[in-house]
Amino acid sequence: MIKISKEQQNEIQYEEKKTWKRRCMDYLSITAATAIYAVAVSLFMDPNSLAPGGITGIAIILNRITGLETGTWIFAVNIPILVLGMWKFGVRFILSTLYCTVLMSVFTNRLALLGPLSRDPLLAALVGGALMAVSLGMVFRAGATSGGTDIVVKLLRLRFPHLKTGRLFLLTDAVIVTASAFVFKDIDTALYAGLVVFINSVLLDVVLYGRDGAKMFFIISDCHQVIVSRLLQELDISATYISGQGAYTGLDKNVILCVVKKPLSPKLEEIVRQEDPKAFTIITSATEIYGEGYKSIFSQKL
C-alpha cells in the first residue's frame, strides 16, 4: 500500500477544490449563456419567423406547423441526438450539453411570454445573430456545446470522414433556412434567416478568438498518450509527436503538435486541463494552413 504524505494530501485537496470551483464557474457561464440565447430566440427571431439553421431553426419551423412551444421542440429534437452522442462519445461529453439544452428550452419558453422586442425583421436578424454569437462563445469557452447540429456533424464525420466540418455545418443550415421559405411561404423571411446564420458565424469567431485563422498547440505532458487519444476520439483531429529532451533533466519528451479550427480550441484546452493540469502548453495563432481539412497547397491567395 502506497503511503501519501501530508503535503501530497494537501496538494491533492487543493487541486480538487480548484477543479470544483472551475466547474462551478463553467456552469454559471453556461447558465448565463443559455439565458442570452433564449433572449435572441424568444424576443427577436421566433416572433419574426426567422429560422437560423440548426436545431433552433428546426424548432421554430415545427412550432409553426404544430403549435407546440419552440423551447419544447428544442429539447424534444435534441433528445435522440443526445442519445446518439452519448453512445458514440460517452457520458462525460454529453453532461454539460444536456444541461445547456434543458436550460435553453426552459428559458426560451418562459421568455416567449414577454412578447417580441422588435417586429423589424432586419433589426431582429442583426440583434438576434449577435446575441447568439455571444452566447455560443460563452458556451464554447466553458467547454460545452449547444447540442443539436454540433453532434450531428460529429456523427456524420465519423461516417463520411472525407467531408469537411465547415461544409457540413453550411449544408445543414442551408437546408433548414430553405425549408423555412416553404413553411412560411416568404422568401424574404428565409433571406433574413440566412443573414442571422452569417452574422452568427462571423461574430462567433470574433468573440472567441478575434480574427485569427486557427490555433496551434505545443503540449509537453507525461500524459501525452491519453491526451492524443481524446483528441482523436472527441475532437476528430490528429496530432504529431515531436521528439524533445529536457535541458535540465536530460529526459526524453514527446511534444504534441496540433492545429485546430477556432471553435474546437476551448475543448482542446479543457482536455489538457483535465488530463494534466501541470502540462506545459504553448498556444499560438496560425493564419496560413495548408493540407487536409484546410486550404489546398495548390490554391491561390486572394
N, C-alpha and C positions, 0 to 999 in steps of 0.2 A: 504494500500500500504506500502510495507516494504522499509524503507529508508536505503541506503548504505552509510557508512561513506567514507571520502576521502581516508583514509588508506586502506579500503577494496577495493575501486575502483582501487587504485594504485596496490594493490596486484593482483587483477584480470587481470589488463592490463599487469603486469609483467609476470604472468603465461601464458597469451595468446601469448606474444612475445616469450617466451621460447618454447611454443608448436609450433609456426610458424617456428622458427629457427630450431628446431629439425626436423620438417617435410622437410624443405628445404635441410638440410644435408642428410636426408634419401634418398631423390630423387636424390641428387647429387651422392650419393653412388650407387644407383640403376643404374644411367646413366653410371658410370664408370664400374660397374659390367657387364652390357649388352655389352659394348664395348669389354671387355676381353673375354666374352663368344663368341662373334662373331668372334674374332681372332681365338679362338680354333676351331670353326666350319669351317669358310671360308678358313683359311690358313693351317689347319692341317688335320682335319677329313674328310671334304667333298671332297677335291681333291684326297684323298686316299680311298674313298668309305667306310669309317668307319661309321656305323650306330649304335651309342652307346645307344640304348634304348630311351625311352621317345619320346616326340613329335619331338625332333631334329632328332632322328633316322628315324622316320616315314617320316619326310620332306626330308631327304636325299634319301630315297628309292623312294619316289614319284617324286623327281627331276629326277632320272634316268629313270623312267617309262614315264613321261610326258614331260620333258624338261623345265618345269616351275621352276623359281629360288627357291632355298632352303629356303631363307628368306621369300618369299611369301607364301610358303607352311607352314612354322612355324606359320605365322599369320592365314592363312586360316583354318588349322586344329584346332587351338585354339579357333576360334570364337564360334562354338557350345558348346565347353567345358566351355568357359567363361559365355555363356548364362545360361547353366545349373547351374554353380557355383553361378551366381547372383541370380537365382531363389531359390536355396537351402540355400545359406549362406549370401545373402544380398549384396547391392551395396558397402558398406564400405569395405568388404573383397576383392572385385574384383578390385577396382580402381587402386591400386598400381600394381597389377598383370597385368592389361590391359596396363598400362604404360610400364612395363617391357617387355611385349610381343611385343608391337609396336616397341620399340627401338631395340629389339633383331632382329626383322625381317628386319628393315631398315639397321642396321649396318651389318648384315650378307650379304645382297645383295650388299652393297657398297664395303665391303672389299673383296668380291669374285673377284672383278675386278683387284685386285693386283696380283692374282696368288698365288700358293702354296709356303710356306716357306720350306717345306720338302716333298720329294717323298718317303722317307723311312717309310713304314707303322708302324714299331716298334717305331721309334722316334716320329712319328705323334701321336701314341696312348699314349705314355708316356707324351709328352708335352701337347697334347690336353686334356687328362684326368686331368692333374694337373691344367691347366688354367680353366677348367670347375669347378673344386672343389673350387678354389679361388673365382671365380665369383659368384657361387651359395652361398658360405659362406657370401659374402658381401650382397647378396640379402636377405638372411635369417636374417642377423643382422639388416637390415633396416626394418624388419617386413613385408616383402613381400614374394611372391613366384614367380617362373618362369612359373606358369600355367601348362597346359598340364596334365601329369600323376599325379601331386600333387592333382589336383582337382578330377581327375577320381578316384583315390584311396579313397579320402574322400567320394565320392558318393557311391562307392562300399561298403565301411564300413557301410554306413547308411542302405544299402540293406542287407548286409551279415555281421552283427556285430561280428560273431564268427571267421571271418578271420582276421589274424594279418596283420597289416600295412606293416611290413617288407616283408612278404611273397608276398603281393600283388604287391609291387614295383619290387621284384625279378621276379615274374611271368610276368608282363608286359614287363620288359626289356628283359627277356629271349625270349619271343615271337617275339619281334622286331628284336633282334640280329639273331635269327634263320631264320626269314623271309629274312633278308639281304643276308644270304648264298644262298638262292634260287634266289633272284633277281640278285645278282652279279655273281652267279654261281662260287663261290670261297669260300671254307671252311676256308682258311687262313684269308681272309678278315673278316669273321664273328668272328673268334677267336681273332683277333686283336681288333675288336669292343667290344668283351667281356672283353678284358683287359682294355679298356677305362672305362667300367662300374665299374670294380673292383677298378681301381686307383681312379676314381672319388669318389666312396663310402668311401674308406679308408681315402683319403686326406681331404674330406669334414668334416669328424669327427675331424680330427686333426686341421683343420683351425678354426672350430667353438669352439671346447671345449677340445682340447688336446686328451688324451686317457681315459677320464672319461667315465664310463658306462652310466650314466644318471644324471639328475639334480633333486634335492629335494628342494621344495619350502615351506617355512613357511611364510604366509602372514597375517598380522594383519591390518585390514581395516574396517572402518564403512560401506564401500560399498561391503561387502563380498558377499551378495546375487547376486548382479549384476555381480561381477567377476566370481563367480562359474557358473552362468547361461551362461556366454560367454565361459567358459572353456568347458562346456558340449556341447554347440551348435557349436562352431567354431573349437575347437581342438579335440572334441570327446574323452575327457579324464574326469575322475571323480576326486573327491576330498573328503577329510574327514574334518569335523569340530572338533576341539579340544577346549574344554571349558577352558577359562582362565579368569584371573582377574588382572586388572591393580594394581600394588603395590602402586602407588601414589594416583590414583583416586578412587580405590576401585570398579570401574565399571566392570561389566561382559563383556568379549570379546569372540568372535568366531574367533579362529585361523584356517586359511585354511592350510591344509597339502595336498600336491600333489606331485607325482613323474612323470616326463615326459621324454620321449626319447629326445636325444640331439637336433635333428632338430626342435623340437617344442618349445624349451626353449626361443628363441628370441621373438616368437609370444606371449608367455605367459607373458614375461616381458613387452611387448608393451601393452597388455590388462590391466595389473596392472597400468602402467603409464597413460593410457587413462582414466581409471575409478577413480583412486585415486592416484595422484602424491605424496601424503604425506604418502602413505601406508608404514608401516614398514615391509620390506621384507628380509628374510634370504634365500640365495641360496647356497646350498652345493652339493658336489658330492655324487653320490650313485653308487657304483660299483657292489654290490651284491643285486639283486632284484628278489624276487620270488613271483609268483602269476599271476593273469590274465594279459595277454599281455606281460609277461616277462618269466623268466625261471620257470620250474616246480619245486616245492619243493622236488619232488622225484628224480630229475635229479642229476647225479653225477658230481662233479667238475673234469675238465680235468687236 
